[in-house]
Amino acid sequence: MTAPNDSPVETLSFEAARDELVRVVAELEQGAPTLEHSLALWERGEALAARCEEWLVGAKRRLEQARAASEEDEA
C-alpha cells in the first residue's frame, strides 16, 4: 500500500489528477491497512475528484467561448 501523493492537488494537471485518482480508488478497493490510511486516501481522492471536475468545467467553458466566438465570426 502506498501513501497518498504529497503534491499539492491544485498544481496537478487533469491527467495527473485523474491517474492518481485511479490509483487511490484501486487502493481503497483493496483495503488500506489502517483506518487512518483509509481516511487519508479518501480525503485525497475527494480532492483529486474536485480537481478533475475543475479542469473539466474550465474546458467546457473554453469550448463554449470558442463556439460563441466562431458563431460571431460567421455572423
C-alpha positions as CSV (number, residue, x, y, z in Angstrom):
1,M,0.0,0.0,0.0
2,T,1.3,3.4,-0.8
3,A,1.0,6.7,1.0
4,P,-1.1,9.5,-0.7
5,N,1.0,11.7,-3.0
6,D,2.2,14.8,-1.3
7,S,1.9,17.0,-4.4
8,P,-0.5,19.9,-3.9
9,V,-3.7,18.9,-5.7
10,E,-4.2,22.4,-7.0
11,T,-1.0,22.2,-9.0
12,L,-1.8,18.9,-10.8
13,S,-2.8,18.7,-14.4
14,F,-6.0,16.9,-15.3
15,E,-4.1,13.8,-16.4
16,A,-2.0,13.7,-13.3
17,A,-5.0,14.1,-11.0
18,R,-7.0,11.5,-13.0
19,D,-4.2,9.0,-12.9
20,E,-3.6,9.4,-9.2
21,L,-7.4,9.2,-8.5
22,V,-7.5,5.9,-10.3
23,R,-4.6,4.6,-8.1
24,V,-6.4,5.9,-4.9
25,V,-9.6,4.2,-5.8
26,A,-7.9,0.9,-6.6
27,E,-6.1,1.1,-3.2
28,L,-9.3,1.9,-1.4
29,E,-11.0,-1.1,-3.1
30,Q,-8.1,-3.4,-1.9
31,G,-8.4,-2.1,1.7
32,A,-5.9,0.0,3.5
33,P,-4.0,-1.4,6.5
34,T,-5.4,1.2,8.9
35,L,-8.5,3.4,9.3
36,E,-6.2,6.4,9.3
37,H,-4.7,5.4,6.0
38,S,-8.1,4.8,4.5
39,L,-9.3,8.2,5.6
40,A,-6.2,9.9,4.2
41,L,-6.8,8.1,0.9
42,W,-10.5,9.1,0.9
43,E,-9.7,12.7,1.5
44,R,-7.0,12.8,-1.2
45,G,-9.5,11.1,-3.6
46,E,-12.1,13.7,-2.9
47,A,-9.6,16.5,-3.5
48,L,-8.4,14.8,-6.8
49,A,-12.0,14.3,-8.0
50,A,-12.7,18.0,-7.3
51,R,-9.5,19.0,-9.2
52,C,-10.6,16.9,-12.2
53,E,-14.1,18.5,-12.1
54,E,-12.4,21.9,-12.0
55,W,-10.4,21.1,-15.1
56,L,-13.5,19.7,-16.9
57,V,-15.6,22.8,-16.1
58,G,-12.8,25.0,-17.4
59,A,-12.5,23.0,-20.6
60,K,-16.3,23.2,-21.1
61,R,-16.2,27.0,-20.6
62,R,-13.3,27.4,-23.1
63,L,-15.2,25.3,-25.7
64,E,-18.4,27.4,-25.2
65,Q,-16.3,30.6,-25.6
66,A,-14.7,29.3,-28.7
67,R,-18.0,28.3,-30.2
68,A,-19.5,31.7,-29.4
69,A,-16.6,33.4,-31.0
70,S,-16.9,31.2,-34.1
71,E,-20.6,32.0,-34.4
72,E,-19.8,35.7,-34.1
73,D,-17.2,35.5,-36.8
74,E,-19.7,33.7,-39.1
75,A,-22.4,36.4,-38.5
